[in-house]
Amino acid sequence: MAQNSIVKPIQLIVIGGSAGSLDVILKLMPALAPSLPVAILIVTHRKASSEDLLVDLLNSRGSWPVREAEEKEPVAPHAIYVAPSDYHLLIEKDFTFSLDVSEKVNYSRPSIDITFESAAEVYGEGLVAILLSGANADGVAGMKRVRSNGGTCVVQDPSTAEVSYMPAQAIEQGLAHHILPAEEMAAFINGLFTNDKNQ
């Protein structure tokens, strides 16, 4: 029976959020273990004017290097990538980023749905998708794809979210494998690798 729990190692974590999610992300940064063998992608709804500020802010909060994802850039472990404002962020089959300016999804560009969906196609069960506080349903369709491709879906406990609508929608549709309060997100991520042979 133990063999049933053996899955592909986690290769990518995508964190999506909107209104109220930045506070969770800022608290998460310093609590991440310093050398996890994974890439982390952050997709938030933000205005173009906040572009540089977010990367600088996140870089000041932890030991992980944080930068905006760039077109054709390879996804590398032990790095945190931020989706550029006003672009959809996709991952190609060759594990590189692709930026797209097609129509907004759920009134948003970048769309959490689009990034979740493309990551699910590439990483399958090696993907963890985390959905945080927000005011619309962006991320729900993407989580459906993550689940159907064998990935893991984590949703912030709506009672700990500044804006509960987004995580509540995912939970109501039965998409969450784990429902966690904001303060337990970092421990969950770190714990994904404690059973790995500590590489």
C-alpha positions, 0 to 999 in steps of 0.5 A: 500500500505504501507504494500508492503514495509514491508520486513524482517529486514536486518540481514546481509550486505555483502560488496564485492570489489577488486582493489580500494575497500579498500579505500571505506571500510576504509572511511566507518568504522568510519562512521558506527553507533556504534551499528547496529543490523546486521553482516557485511561481507567483501570479498575482493581480496587480497594476503595471505601476507596481511591477518593480516594487513587488520584486524588490519587496519580495527580495527583501523578505527572504533568502531566495532570489526573486525576479520577473519571469522573462520570455523563453527563460528556463524554469530553474529550481531554487528561484522564485519567479513573479508573473509580469503585470499585464501578461499571461504567463505560460510554461512551454513543454521545454520548461521555459516561460512564455508571455502572452498578451491575449484577452483578459481571463476573469478580468485579469492579466496575468490570469491564475487560470492560464498559468495553472493550466499550462503548468499542469500540462507540463508538470503533471503530478510534479505540480503544487498549485496554491490559491490564496485570498482574492475577490474573483474566481480566477484559479478555479478552472486552472485547479480543475486542470491541475487535479485532472493531471495529477497535481496537488491543490492547496487552498487558503482557509477562507476564514484566514483570507482577507477576501474569502471569495477566491479560495471559497470558490475552489473549496465549494467545487471540491478542488482542494486536496489541502485547506490551510490557514495562511500561517501554515503555508510555509511549513506545508511547502517545506514539508513537501521535501522533508521525506525526499532524502534531503538532497 
